[in-house]
Amino acid sequence: MILGATLVKFPQIIKIIKAQSAKGLVAMSYYTECLMNSISFCYHTHIGTPFNVFGDSLFLLLQSAITISLIWEYRTDISLKEKIFAGTLIVSFIAYLFTDAYVPEFMWTCVMNCQFLMITYARLPQIISNFKHSSTGQLSFVTCFLSFIGTVIRAFTVYKEARSRLVYFATGLQLIYSTTLVIQM
């Protein structure tokens, strides 16, 4: 699963670069995806989950950051203010979670509970945009399909090795949204 995660978003990145366009991509979805992957990586590190269950989130985080930079490059409708705000928020949040010793236990429960909302916030705007415009724009089918396959694999891995109902529910929700995006393609 980790090996696949190292390349899952590259088709999307390549598609944006070739088209020199990020048309149809919802920036907020990628901002939220960065936050979700940082939560996943840091939370699982905190509770001592085996790396094979969550290691993919580190690579997805890096690829989402690359995608955001390309969206910012090709979408002229995104203001400098939004870029500064989103960039500062994402980097600050990641830095805070990486300082595990300073994160109180109740905060881990809080961010994991918020992750359910974030999963919806990351995927639903893209799903709605695709439906509304009857187009997926520059959204890559290969990336959506690989993400779907990765989510299916993650579901089996989580079922086998994770011990958290929060993780089970988050994975199930991701599976529903990944399936919807593949169907829309």
Buried (B, 14 or more C-beta within 10 A) or exposed (E): BBEBBBEBBBBBBEBBEEEEBBBBBBBEBBBBBBBBBBBBBBBBBBBEBEEEBBBBBBBBBBBBBBBBBBBBEBBEEBEEEBBEEBBEEBEEBBEBBEEEEEBEEEEBEEBBEBBBEBBBBBBBBBBEBBEEEEEBBBBBBBBBBBBBBBBBBBBEBBEEEBEBEBBBBBBEBBBEBBBBBBEBB
